[in-house]
Amino acid sequence: MTKYARDEFDQVPQNTSRQGIHRDGQDIARPTLWPVLTVGAVALVLGLVAFLILPNLGLVAPSASSNVSTPVPQQTSTSPSAAPSESSSAPPASSEPSTQPTPSSTPSATPSSAPVDKSVPVAVYNGAGTAGLAGRVAGLVQGGGWTLSTVANWGGIPQQTSVIFYNAPAQKANAEALGTLLGIQTIIETPDVQQPLVVVAGPGYQ
């Protein structure tokens, strides 16, 4: 029994049936997936047919041809090889007076104080091409008391003037004495001449 006082809601008829709100059973609508699956299967089959069968039947349009650039052969210009360098070998030194003397020093303006030795042989050459010039100069040399060794035409490089060559410093005084005797001012020391004193009468020699 309750401790609360009874009210009007506690008065329930004895012969009445139970009443209440009841819901009828209704079927809940569930979405069906079979149409979607059917469409997907059909699309898959059509795709496989188009990919596998139609290319073999020639029904698919050929793909656009790609632009293939044909490589142009490059023309390599082969430059002609450099001309082989000519190996120039120095001619062997010979005892002939035809070798070109290489002056080792410029003509000295200072006269040498060494004594003159006229016994040293003197070679006389005609470097001007004038007939009898070498014999005339040789006569002057011999008349000055010098000893002659060779009288001939000059076979070396053409001389532009008269010159006296000597091959050792000891012969400088002798060369200067010959220059004074013959009136030749160009006096050059060079080891290329084989004889101690060489007189070359060049063009214009008087």
KALIN-V263762 format. One record per helix or strand. SS is the DSSP state (H for helix, E for strand). FROM is the first residue (numbers start at 0). LEN is the number of residues. If there is no record, write none. Layout:
ss=SS from=FROM len=LEN
ss=SS from=FROM len=LEN
This chain:
ss=H from=7 len=3
ss=H from=33 len=19
ss=H from=53 len=4
ss=E from=120 len=6
ss=H from=132 len=11
ss=E from=146 len=7
ss=E from=162 len=4
ss=H from=168 len=14
ss=E from=186 len=3
ss=E from=196 len=5
